[in-house]
Amino acid sequence: MSKMKTHKALASRVKITGTGKVTKRRAGQDHFNSGETGKVGRRKKRDKTMSKTHRKAINTLIPKKKK
């Protein structure tokens, strides 16, 4: 059986932490942010942790490195 290949489009968008959690950037940060409240702007600067359901699908697309 051939080696599992990493899905590069997804790998550039998400980061897998040391504990196995998956984080991603929030959407809607590029422009038209001046009309939003400060609370919304601060929330957009933080990374978002994805749910366990998404984590299972992401782990199949991004295989773990063997040490």
PyMOL Python script that loads the backbone (N, CA, C, O; Angstrom):
from pymol import cmd

cmd.read_pdbstr("""\
ATOM      1  N   MET A   1       0.847  -1.182   0.000  1.00  0.00           N
ATOM      2  CA  MET A   1       0.000   0.000   0.000  1.00  0.00           C
ATOM      3  C   MET A   1       0.887   1.239   0.000  1.00  0.00           C
ATOM      4  O   MET A   1       1.883   1.292   0.721  1.00  0.00           O
ATOM      5  N   SER A   2       0.528   2.233  -0.806  1.00  0.00           N
ATOM      6  CA  SER A   2       1.345   3.441  -0.900  1.00  0.00           C
ATOM      7  C   SER A   2       1.149   4.332   0.329  1.00  0.00           C
ATOM      8  O   SER A   2       0.210   4.162   1.106  1.00  0.00           O
ATOM      9  N   LYS A   3       2.063   5.279   0.474  1.00  0.00           N
ATOM     10  CA  LYS A   3       2.011   6.179   1.612  1.00  0.00           C
ATOM     11  C   LYS A   3       0.838   7.143   1.493  1.00  0.00           C
ATOM     12  O   LYS A   3       0.431   7.519   0.394  1.00  0.00           O
ATOM     13  N   MET A   4       0.310   7.530   2.637  1.00  0.00           N
ATOM     14  CA  MET A   4      -0.784   8.496   2.680  1.00  0.00           C
ATOM     15  C   MET A   4      -0.229   9.890   2.399  1.00  0.00           C
ATOM     16  O   MET A   4       0.756  10.295   3.016  1.00  0.00           O
ATOM     17  N   LYS A   5      -0.845  10.625   1.478  1.00  0.00           N
ATOM     18  CA  LYS A   5      -0.365  11.957   1.135  1.00  0.00           C
ATOM     19  C   LYS A   5      -1.125  13.014   1.932  1.00  0.00           C
ATOM     20  O   LYS A   5      -2.315  12.862   2.210  1.00  0.00           O
ATOM     21  N   THR A   6      -0.427  14.078   2.292  1.00  0.00           N
ATOM     22  CA  THR A   6      -1.023  15.179   3.024  1.00  0.00           C
ATOM     23  C   THR A   6      -1.829  16.050   2.073  1.00  0.00           C
ATOM     24  O   THR A   6      -1.380  16.345   0.966  1.00  0.00           O
ATOM     25  N   HIS A   7      -3.010  16.461   2.497  1.00  0.00           N
ATOM     26  CA  HIS A   7      -3.837  17.382   1.724  1.00  0.00           C
ATOM     27  C   HIS A   7      -3.302  18.796   1.974  1.00  0.00           C
ATOM     28  O   HIS A   7      -3.584  19.398   3.010  1.00  0.00           O
ATOM     29  N   LYS A   8      -2.521  19.323   1.010  1.00  0.00           N
ATOM     30  CA  LYS A   8      -1.768  20.555   1.214  1.00  0.00           C
ATOM     31  C   LYS A   8      -2.660  21.782   1.382  1.00  0.00           C
ATOM     32  O   LYS A   8      -2.296  22.700   2.117  1.00  0.00           O
ATOM     33  N   ALA A   9      -3.819  21.822   0.720  1.00  0.00           N
ATOM     34  CA  ALA A   9      -4.714  22.970   0.876  1.00  0.00           C
ATOM     35  C   ALA A   9      -5.222  23.069   2.308  1.00  0.00           C
ATOM     36  O   ALA A   9      -5.317  24.163   2.864  1.00  0.00           O
ATOM     37  N   LEU A  10      -5.544  21.939   2.898  1.00  0.00           N
ATOM     38  CA  LEU A  10      -6.014  21.927   4.277  1.00  0.00           C
ATOM     39  C   LEU A  10      -4.864  22.161   5.245  1.00  0.00           C
ATOM     40  O   LEU A  10      -5.037  22.840   6.257  1.00  0.00           O
ATOM     41  N   ALA A  11      -3.698  21.612   4.951  1.00  0.00           N
ATOM     42  CA  ALA A  11      -2.546  21.757   5.841  1.00  0.00           C
ATOM     43  C   ALA A  11      -2.116  23.214   5.976  1.00  0.00           C
ATOM     44  O   ALA A  11      -1.581  23.607   7.013  1.00  0.00           O
ATOM     45  N   SER A  12      -2.345  24.025   4.929  1.00  0.00           N
ATOM     46  CA  SER A  12      -1.978  25.433   5.007  1.00  0.00           C
ATOM     47  C   SER A  12      -2.991  26.240   5.806  1.00  0.00           C
ATOM     48  O   SER A  12      -2.679  27.344   6.253  1.00  0.00           O
ATOM     49  N   ARG A  13      -4.192  25.714   5.996  1.00  0.00           N
ATOM     50  CA  ARG A  13      -5.246  26.455   6.684  1.00  0.00           C
ATOM     51  C   ARG A  13      -5.401  26.099   8.153  1.00  0.00           C
ATOM     52  O   ARG A  13      -5.922  26.906   8.923  1.00  0.00           O
ATOM     53  N   VAL A  14      -4.970  24.934   8.556  1.00  0.00           N
ATOM     54  CA  VAL A  14      -5.148  24.501   9.941  1.00  0.00           C
ATOM     55  C   VAL A  14      -3.806  24.146  10.560  1.00  0.00           C
ATOM     56  O   VAL A  14      -2.827  23.880   9.863  1.00  0.00           O
ATOM     57  N   LYS A  15      -3.787  24.148  11.904  1.00  0.00           N
ATOM     58  CA  LYS A  15      -2.600  23.745  12.641  1.00  0.00           C
ATOM     59  C   LYS A  15      -3.034  22.741  13.696  1.00  0.00           C
ATOM     60  O   LYS A  15      -4.022  22.953  14.397  1.00  0.00           O
ATOM     61  N   ILE A  16      -2.296  21.657  13.803  1.00  0.00           N
ATOM     62  CA  ILE A  16      -2.593  20.644  14.809  1.00  0.00           C
ATOM     63  C   ILE A  16      -1.646  20.874  15.979  1.00  0.00           C
ATOM     64  O   ILE A  16      -0.427  20.859  15.807  1.00  0.00           O
ATOM     65  N   THR A  17      -2.202  21.085  17.165  1.00  0.00           N
ATOM     66  CA  THR A  17      -1.394  21.367  18.346  1.00  0.00           C
ATOM     67  C   THR A  17      -0.776  20.080  18.881  1.00  0.00           C
ATOM     68  O   THR A  17      -1.067  18.989  18.391  1.00  0.00           O
ATOM     69  N   GLY A  18       0.063  20.217  19.870  1.00  0.00           N
ATOM     70  CA  GLY A  18       0.725  19.056  20.459  1.00  0.00           C
ATOM     71  C   GLY A  18      -0.231  18.098  21.124  1.00  0.00           C
ATOM     72  O   GLY A  18       0.035  16.897  21.177  1.00  0.00           O
ATOM     73  N   THR A  19      -1.349  18.604  21.637  1.00  0.00           N
ATOM     74  CA  THR A  19      -2.326  17.738  22.292  1.00  0.00           C
ATOM     75  C   THR A  19      -3.327  17.137  21.311  1.00  0.00           C
ATOM     76  O   THR A  19      -4.164  16.324  21.704  1.00  0.00           O
ATOM     77  N   GLY A  20      -3.251  17.532  20.021  1.00  0.00           N
ATOM     78  CA  GLY A  20      -4.131  16.965  19.015  1.00  0.00           C
ATOM     79  C   GLY A  20      -5.301  17.835  18.635  1.00  0.00           C
ATOM     80  O   GLY A  20      -6.111  17.443  17.795  1.00  0.00           O
ATOM     81  N   LYS A  21      -5.414  19.027  19.242  1.00  0.00           N
ATOM     82  CA  LYS A  21      -6.488  19.935  18.869  1.00  0.00           C
ATOM     83  C   LYS A  21      -6.171  20.568  17.519  1.00  0.00           C
ATOM     84  O   LYS A  21      -5.007  20.677  17.134  1.00  0.00           O
ATOM     85  N   VAL A  22      -7.226  20.987  16.799  1.00  0.00           N
ATOM     86  CA  VAL A  22      -7.065  21.603  15.483  1.00  0.00           C
ATOM     87  C   VAL A  22      -7.504  23.053  15.593  1.00  0.00           C
ATOM     88  O   VAL A  22      -8.625  23.331  16.021  1.00  0.00           O
ATOM     89  N   THR A  23      -6.621  23.995  15.204  1.00  0.00           N
ATOM     90  CA  THR A  23      -6.953  25.415  15.242  1.00  0.00           C
ATOM     91  C   THR A  23      -6.916  25.983  13.840  1.00  0.00           C
ATOM     92  O   THR A  23      -6.188  25.490  12.979  1.00  0.00           O
ATOM     93  N   LYS A  24      -7.706  27.024  13.615  1.00  0.00           N
ATOM     94  CA  LYS A  24      -7.732  27.705  12.313  1.00  0.00           C
ATOM     95  C   LYS A  24      -7.985  29.180  12.540  1.00  0.00           C
ATOM     96  O   LYS A  24      -8.437  29.588  13.610  1.00  0.00           O
ATOM     97  N   ARG A  25      -7.685  29.995  11.503  1.00  0.00           N
ATOM     98  CA  ARG A  25      -7.938  31.419  11.565  1.00  0.00           C
ATOM     99  C   ARG A  25      -9.424  31.672  11.349  1.00  0.00           C
ATOM    100  O   ARG A  25     -10.091  30.915  10.643  1.00  0.00           O
ATOM    101  N   ARG A  26      -9.936  32.727  11.951  1.00  0.00           N
ATOM    102  CA  ARG A  26     -11.340  33.079  11.734  1.00  0.00           C
ATOM    103  C   ARG A  26     -11.521  33.768  10.390  1.00  0.00           C
ATOM    104  O   ARG A  26     -10.599  34.409   9.884  1.00  0.00           O
ATOM    105  N   ALA A  27     -12.686  33.636   9.825  1.00  0.00           N
ATOM    106  CA  ALA A  27     -12.971  34.241   8.527  1.00  0.00           C
ATOM    107  C   ALA A  27     -13.356  35.708   8.688  1.00  0.00           C
ATOM    108  O   ALA A  27     -13.748  36.142   9.771  1.00  0.00           O
ATOM    109  N   GLY A  28     -13.240  36.465   7.599  1.00  0.00           N
ATOM    110  CA  GLY A  28     -13.729  37.838   7.561  1.00  0.00           C
ATOM    111  C   GLY A  28     -12.813  38.851   8.190  1.00  0.00           C
ATOM    112  O   GLY A  28     -13.300  39.779   8.835  1.00  0.00           O
ATOM    113  N   GLN A  29     -11.504  38.725   8.038  1.00  0.00           N
ATOM    114  CA  GLN A  29     -10.564  39.658   8.653  1.00  0.00           C
ATOM    115  C   GLN A  29      -9.938  40.613   7.654  1.00  0.00           C
ATOM    116  O   GLN A  29      -9.249  41.546   8.067  1.00  0.00           O
ATOM    117  N   ASP A  30     -10.145  40.424   6.365  1.00  0.00           N
ATOM    118  CA  ASP A  30      -9.376  41.149   5.369  1.00  0.00           C
ATOM    119  C   ASP A  30      -9.766  42.616   5.237  1.00  0.00           C
ATOM    120  O   ASP A  30      -8.899  43.487   5.311  1.00  0.00           O
ATOM    121  N   HIS A  31     -11.041  42.909   5.044  1.00  0.00           N
ATOM    122  CA  HIS A  31     -11.445  44.301   4.849  1.00  0.00           C
ATOM    123  C   HIS A  31     -12.871  44.489   5.327  1.00  0.00           C
ATOM    124  O   HIS A  31     -13.539  43.524   5.698  1.00  0.00           O
ATOM    125  N   PHE A  32     -13.341  45.728   5.321  1.00  0.00           N
ATOM    126  CA  PHE A  32     -14.655  46.136   5.832  1.00  0.00           C
ATOM    127  C   PHE A  32     -14.784  45.853   7.320  1.00  0.00           C
ATOM    128  O   PHE A  32     -15.842  45.417   7.773  1.00  0.00           O
ATOM    129  N   ASN A  33     -13.735  46.092   8.081  1.00  0.00           N
ATOM    130  CA  ASN A  33     -13.778  45.834   9.516  1.00  0.00           C
ATOM    131  C   ASN A  33     -13.978  47.102  10.332  1.00  0.00           C
ATOM    132  O   ASN A  33     -14.142  47.027  11.550  1.00  0.00           O
ATOM    133  N   SER A  34     -13.966  48.270   9.685  1.00  0.00           N
ATOM    134  CA  SER A  34     -14.053  49.514  10.449  1.00  0.00           C
ATOM    135  C   SER A  34     -15.435  49.707  11.064  1.00  0.00           C
ATOM    136  O   SER A  34     -15.556  50.368  12.095  1.00  0.00           O
ATOM    137  N   GLY A  35     -16.460  49.154  10.467  1.00  0.00           N
ATOM    138  CA  GLY A  35     -17.809  49.320  10.991  1.00  0.00           C
ATOM    139  C   GLY A  35     -18.156  48.378  12.113  1.00  0.00           C
ATOM    140  O   GLY A  35     -19.229  48.495  12.704  1.00  0.00           O
ATOM    141  N   GLU A  36     -17.284  47.453  12.422  1.00  0.00           N
ATOM    142  CA  GLU A  36     -17.588  46.471  13.460  1.00  0.00           C
ATOM    143  C   GLU A  36     -17.168  46.982  14.829  1.00  0.00           C
ATOM    144  O   GLU A  36     -16.328  47.874  14.946  1.00  0.00           O
ATOM    145  N   THR A  37     -17.756  46.413  15.843  1.00  0.00           N
ATOM    146  CA  THR A  37     -17.411  46.807  17.205  1.00  0.00           C
ATOM    147  C   THR A  37     -16.044  46.254  17.577  1.00  0.00           C
ATOM    148  O   THR A  37     -15.530  45.346  16.923  1.00  0.00           O
ATOM    149  N   GLY A  38     -15.467  46.806  18.625  1.00  0.00           N
ATOM    150  CA  GLY A  38     -14.166  46.334  19.082  1.00  0.00           C
ATOM    151  C   GLY A  38     -14.205  44.902  19.566  1.00  0.00           C
ATOM    152  O   GLY A  38     -13.235  44.158  19.426  1.00  0.00           O
ATOM    153  N   LYS A  39     -15.343  44.521  20.143  1.00  0.00           N
ATOM    154  CA  LYS A  39     -15.495  43.156  20.637  1.00  0.00           C
ATOM    155  C   LYS A  39     -15.385  42.147  19.493  1.00  0.00           C
ATOM    156  O   LYS A  39     -14.742  41.107  19.635  1.00  0.00           O
ATOM    157  N   VAL A  40     -16.015  42.459  18.364  1.00  0.00           N
ATOM    158  CA  VAL A  40     -15.973  41.572  17.205  1.00  0.00           C
ATOM    159  C   VAL A  40     -14.559  41.530  16.634  1.00  0.00           C
ATOM    160  O   VAL A  40     -14.069  40.466  16.256  1.00  0.00           O
ATOM    161  N   GLY A  41     -13.906  42.685  16.572  1.00  0.00           N
ATOM    162  CA  GLY A  41     -12.542  42.747  16.040  1.00  0.00           C
ATOM    163  C   GLY A  41     -11.565  41.937  16.859  1.00  0.00           C
ATOM    164  O   GLY A  41     -10.703  41.252  16.310  1.00  0.00           O
ATOM    165  N   ARG A  42     -11.698  42.013  18.180  1.00  0.00           N
ATOM    166  CA  ARG A  42     -10.811  41.226  19.058  1.00  0.00           C
ATOM    167  C   ARG A  42     -11.084  39.737  18.898  1.00  0.00           C
ATOM    168  O   ARG A  42     -10.157  38.927  18.924  1.00  0.00           O
ATOM    169  N   ARG A  43     -12.351  39.375  18.733  1.00  0.00           N
ATOM    170  CA  ARG A  43     -12.703  37.966  18.580  1.00  0.00           C
ATOM    171  C   ARG A  43     -12.131  37.397  17.289  1.00  0.00           C
ATOM    172  O   ARG A  43     -11.728  36.235  17.247  1.00  0.00           O
ATOM    173  N   LYS A  44     -12.093  38.212  16.232  1.00  0.00           N
ATOM    174  CA  LYS A  44     -11.563  37.752  14.951  1.00  0.00           C
ATOM    175  C   LYS A  44     -10.060  37.532  14.986  1.00  0.00           C
ATOM    176  O   LYS A  44      -9.533  36.755  14.189  1.00  0.00           O
ATOM    177  N   LYS A  45      -9.364  38.196  15.889  1.00  0.00           N
ATOM    178  CA  LYS A  45      -7.906  38.046  15.958  1.00  0.00           C
ATOM    179  C   LYS A  45      -7.487  36.724  16.590  1.00  0.00           C
ATOM    180  O   LYS A  45      -6.366  36.262  16.382  1.00  0.00           O
ATOM    181  N   ARG A  46      -8.389  36.112  17.364  1.00  0.00           N
ATOM    182  CA  ARG A  46      -8.062  34.847  18.019  1.00  0.00           C
ATOM    183  C   ARG A  46      -8.288  33.679  17.067  1.00  0.00           C
ATOM    184  O   ARG A  46      -9.146  33.734  16.185  1.00  0.00           O
ATOM    185  N   ASP A  47      -7.508  32.630  17.261  1.00  0.00           N
ATOM    186  CA  ASP A  47      -7.709  31.415  16.482  1.00  0.00           C
ATOM    187  C   ASP A  47      -8.891  30.638  17.035  1.00  0.00           C
ATOM    188  O   ASP A  47      -9.218  30.744  18.217  1.00  0.00           O
ATOM    189  N   LYS A  48      -9.523  29.864  16.183  1.00  0.00           N
ATOM    190  CA  LYS A  48     -10.692  29.086  16.572  1.00  0.00           C
ATOM    191  C   LYS A  48     -10.312  27.621  16.658  1.00  0.00           C
ATOM    192  O   LYS A  48      -9.636  27.100  15.771  1.00  0.00           O
ATOM    193  N   THR A  49     -10.742  26.948  17.723  1.00  0.00           N
ATOM    194  CA  THR A  49     -10.541  25.515  17.875  1.00  0.00           C
ATOM    195  C   THR A  49     -11.712  24.792  17.231  1.00  0.00           C
ATOM    196  O   THR A  49     -12.871  25.111  17.497  1.00  0.00           O
ATOM    197  N   MET A  50     -11.409  23.826  16.392  1.00  0.00           N
ATOM    198  CA  MET A  50     -12.461  23.130  15.668  1.00  0.00           C
ATOM    199  C   MET A  50     -13.032  21.982  16.498  1.00  0.00           C
ATOM    200  O   MET A  50     -12.390  21.502  17.432  1.00  0.00           O
ATOM    201  N   SER A  51     -14.239  21.547  16.151  1.00  0.00           N
ATOM    202  CA  SER A  51     -14.939  20.531  16.920  1.00  0.00           C
ATOM    203  C   SER A  51     -14.324  19.150  16.707  1.00  0.00           C
ATOM    204  O   SER A  51     -13.516  18.945  15.801  1.00  0.00           O
ATOM    205  N   LYS A  52     -14.720  18.216  17.552  1.00  0.00           N
ATOM    206  CA  LYS A  52     -14.192  16.850  17.462  1.00  0.00           C
ATOM    207  C   LYS A  52     -14.617  16.167  16.160  1.00  0.00           C
ATOM    208  O   LYS A  52     -13.877  15.345  15.620  1.00  0.00           O
ATOM    209  N   THR A  53     -15.798  16.504  15.661  1.00  0.00           N
ATOM    210  CA  THR A  53     -16.273  15.924  14.412  1.00  0.00           C
ATOM    211  C   THR A  53     -15.374  16.329  13.259  1.00  0.00           C
ATOM    212  O   THR A  53     -14.989  15.496  12.439  1.00  0.00           O
ATOM    213  N   HIS A  54     -15.040  17.606  13.197  1.00  0.00           N
ATOM    214  CA  HIS A  54     -14.140  18.076  12.155  1.00  0.00           C
ATOM    215  C   HIS A  54     -12.731  17.521  12.365  1.00  0.00           C
ATOM    216  O   HIS A  54     -12.019  17.245  11.400  1.00  0.00           O
ATOM    217  N   ARG A  55     -12.338  17.361  13.610  1.00  0.00           N
ATOM    218  CA  ARG A  55     -10.999  16.862  13.928  1.00  0.00           C
ATOM    219  C   ARG A  55     -10.772  15.467  13.345  1.00  0.00           C
ATOM    220  O   ARG A  55      -9.679  15.167  12.865  1.00  0.00           O
ATOM    221  N   LYS A  56     -11.791  14.619  13.384  1.00  0.00           N
ATOM    222  CA  LYS A  56     -11.660  13.267  12.829  1.00  0.00           C
ATOM    223  C   LYS A  56     -11.421  13.310  11.328  1.00  0.00           C
ATOM    224  O   LYS A  56     -10.579  12.576  10.811  1.00  0.00           O
ATOM    225  N   ALA A  57     -12.158  14.168  10.623  1.00  0.00           N
ATOM    226  CA  ALA A  57     -12.012  14.277   9.175  1.00  0.00           C
ATOM    227  C   ALA A  57     -10.655  14.860   8.811  1.00  0.00           C
ATOM    228  O   ALA A  57     -10.033  14.434   7.838  1.00  0.00           O
ATOM    229  N   ILE A  58     -10.192  15.836   9.591  1.00  0.00           N
ATOM    230  CA  ILE A  58      -8.906  16.480   9.317  1.00  0.00           C
ATOM    231  C   ILE A  58      -7.754  15.507   9.556  1.00  0.00           C
ATOM    232  O   ILE A  58      -6.769  15.522   8.818  1.00  0.00           O
ATOM    233  N   ASN A  59      -7.868  14.677  10.564  1.00  0.00           N
ATOM    234  CA  ASN A  59      -6.799  13.717  10.844  1.00  0.00           C
ATOM    235  C   ASN A  59      -6.633  12.694   9.731  1.00  0.00           C
ATOM    236  O   ASN A  59      -5.545  12.144   9.562  1.00  0.00           O
ATOM    237  N   THR A  60      -7.689  12.426   8.966  1.00  0.00           N
ATOM    238  CA  THR A  60      -7.535  11.511   7.832  1.00  0.00           C
ATOM    239  C   THR A  60      -6.842  12.204   6.663  1.00  0.00           C
ATOM    240  O   THR A  60      -6.126  11.557   5.899  1.00  0.00           O
ATOM    241  N   LEU A  61      -7.049  13.518   6.516  1.00  0.00           N
ATOM    242  CA  LEU A  61      -6.435  14.254   5.412  1.00  0.00           C
ATOM    243  C   LEU A  61      -5.001  14.681   5.704  1.00  0.00           C
ATOM    244  O   LEU A  61      -4.204  14.865   4.784  1.00  0.00           O
ATOM    245  N   ILE A  62      -4.672  14.838   6.988  1.00  0.00           N
ATOM    246  CA  ILE A  62      -3.312  15.210   7.373  1.00  0.00           C
ATOM    247  C   ILE A  62      -2.766  14.096   8.262  1.00  0.00           C
ATOM    248  O   ILE A  62      -2.999  14.104   9.471  1.00  0.00           O
ATOM    249  N   PRO A  63      -2.050  13.148   7.687  1.00  0.00           N
ATOM    250  CA  PRO A  63      -1.538  12.044   8.502  1.00  0.00           C
ATOM    251  C   PRO A  63      -0.450  12.530   9.457  1.00  0.00           C
ATOM    252  O   PRO A  63       0.289  13.471   9.168  1.00  0.00           O
ATOM    253  N   LYS A  64      -0.378  11.861  10.594  1.00  0.00           N
ATOM    254  CA  LYS A  64       0.644  12.226  11.587  1.00  0.00           C
ATOM    255  C   LYS A  64       1.990  11.674  11.194  1.00  0.00           C
ATOM    256  O   LYS A  64       2.084  10.622  10.562  1.00  0.00           O
ATOM    257  N   LYS A  65       3.040  12.395  11.572  1.00  0.00           N
ATOM    258  CA  LYS A  65       4.395  11.949  11.292  1.00  0.00           C
ATOM    259  C   LYS A  65       4.801  10.893  12.306  1.00  0.00           C
ATOM    260  O   LYS A  65       4.533  11.035  13.499  1.00  0.00           O
ATOM    261  N   LYS A  66       5.434   9.858  11.846  1.00  0.00           N
ATOM    262  CA  LYS A  66       5.934   8.811  12.742  1.00  0.00           C
ATOM    263  C   LYS A  66       7.283   9.238  13.285  1.00  0.00           C
ATOM    264  O   LYS A  66       8.123   9.743  12.540  1.00  0.00           O
ATOM    265  N   LYS A  67       7.496   9.039  14.586  1.00  0.00           N
ATOM    266  CA  LYS A  67       8.778   9.418  15.190  1.00  0.00           C
ATOM    267  C   LYS A  67       9.599   8.216  15.525  1.00  0.00           C
ATOM    268  O   LYS A  67      10.708   8.350  16.041  1.00  0.00           O
TER     269      LYS A  67
END
""", "prot")
cmd.dss("prot")
cmd.show_as("cartoon", "prot")
cmd.util.cbc("prot")
cmd.orient("prot")
